[in-house]
Amino acid sequence: MTLIRELIGGYAAVIVVVLVSLGSALLIGWTSAPTISTTPPENLVMTDMQFETGYLTLSVNTKNGASTEITEVMIRNLSHPAVPEFKIVAYEFVPADEQVSFSISYDWASGDAYQIRLTSSRGYEFIEKAVAP
């Protein structure tokens, strides 16, 4: 029994140092683990905007091989900031690598600048600006 106590007592300091070192290494490894940064899984591009009497027609497509669902369209008149932004809940499905066009009933004014924001079902926003002819 005395021999065991002497062996444990002699190695106790070494065991403590090893355990503390191991714990520190694990803690440092855990707190400095690289974070994974990904680009949005959607890449929606507005390729065309047509201002027609009482309507705005948007042509959009995806560029990354992923389908996208548009759930909101917002139009803001940049020429007249006091005009409230126009928002509609929409559902437009844009298949992967395809183009889709859809029209929005909107009373635009010639020469005014507009900001159009599309929001996807995943919460990503895609913004473009255009000037009405």
Secondary structure, DSSP 4 states (H G I P E B T S, - for coil): -HHHHHHHHHHHHHHHHHHHHHHHHHHHHHHTPPPP----S--EEEEEEEEETTEEEEEEEESSS--EEEEEEEEEESS-TTSPPEEEEEEEEE-TT-EEEEEEE----TT-EEEEEEEETTS-EEEEEEE--
